[in-house]
């Protein structure tokens, strides 16, 4: 009997395996959650639908896939030993290396025995009699657990576009978010890539080198900054390690996006043209996401944002030789950064290759996919293979696939029909003892994910320990606290330029999905402080209950 069962004293359906905690997903969030739960002496079962650990890095193995946060920062900070022993080879780690790291973590911390692979969680229902969750998996089993933690990832539900004729295409169809495990060789093939988000921007230059011809179908041009990827030297790694305590502290507490970098102290319009240009030039030369940290008002002030957007548009025009193609590649319908900014290696230069064609499907939409061609604007583009880089049902998509039933049988999908509602992105009212890691309403996808994952896992662990120490039975968000938080998340977003873009942050990429800015944009440092304050005030805004047995004892004494 585990620590929690002995406290709660509940009995469960005969024969059902019982755990203190069921964790859904064995990516970076699920693995660290398991490690921490073990530290509390709790029993936990992790279900993972993939064939191995790694989450997003298990699925997204398309050509050129690599992280857009520098590897020395996109790594766990919870173990000094792990930090010391793992040597990242490049400034931006390629997908295979990140997957290797995930596997190393699973082995090093002996996590595998509690992870069941190739198993989807189909259903989770809260039983108001026992105050436990009943969790049904794709292997037909049902287990019970006091807590359920959704570590399902924000960009895990790959989205197939609804294009006429797609099912009848005779060649191979690939989705970047669901790439096969066998090597894919496009040598000698005519390839089409549909979509021009981060996944396409990384894969297009690599596919162009293999394919006999590559046609890129672009609906919306995107801003992208050169990665300037390079091998990491021993000296660079050591310099990072020497400063790790400060780098990690800064990323957690100060940086808005969980990435250590110099913080700008002025707005873009505070500098004259020459000075501003030289600042952008130096950020462009350095490369990477921190381009947007050149000034402190790029996400807030359209005129300031225009200066950065114009700089990048000019760069595109310098790189791309054909003026018409350059014009098409220059984003013109959203502020820079309001869609997730991309980081690339030679993306724009790839369009100078003779074997690459850009097709503007904004003005000439794809009408149909034929067995051997893509028809757009009345023209047929002959292709042998199709790469769909069409993105994800982000933030809510993976959670929505699970039939989650809380109090009174209400499903989470019913509750979120008009947009996700959470308190702090961690819990949703009416769903007791159900935690979400990096859920909507938390900084999540606007941050270095591992920083946000570690913060949530630590907070959830402390919370479960708090409940155990006080013999508490359930915890859930109060409606009023949740409503106030949802309003706050919206209000902060409305003060920025983000809602001006039709982005997946807004749910705008999924037809019919409610358009609400889902992540919390207040910054990871501010958010962490809010979460810590809530915990320090005995989990203010959350309702906690004692077991019925304790209530009865109290009433009779
Ligand atoms: P995405 O940003 O959502 O891009 C999807 C692309 O497909 C967009 O260009 C979209 O056009 C297009 N599209 C969607 N449906 C279409 C349709 N029916 N017809 C034609 N075009 C269609 O998806 P993603 O590139 O996979 O990236 C998603 C997120 O994952 C990124 O923003 C990033 O946060 C993360 N990511 C990170 C990395 C990294 O760390 N380096 C790499 C890849 C992805 P519209 O814009 O017009 O909708």
Boltz pocket constraint, residues with backbone or C-beta under 6 A from the ligand:
constraints:
  - pocket:
      binder: B
      contacts: [[A, 66], [A, 67], [A, 68], [A, 69], [A, 155], [A, 161], [A, 162], [A, 163], [A, 176], [A, 177], [A, 194], [A, 195], [A, 196], [A, 197], [A, 198], [A, 199], [A, 200], [A, 202], [A, 217], [A, 219], [A, 220], [A, 340], [A, 343], [A, 361], [A, 366], [A, 389], [A, 390], [A, 391], [A, 392], [A, 445], [A, 502], [A, 504], [A, 509]]
      max_distance: 6.0
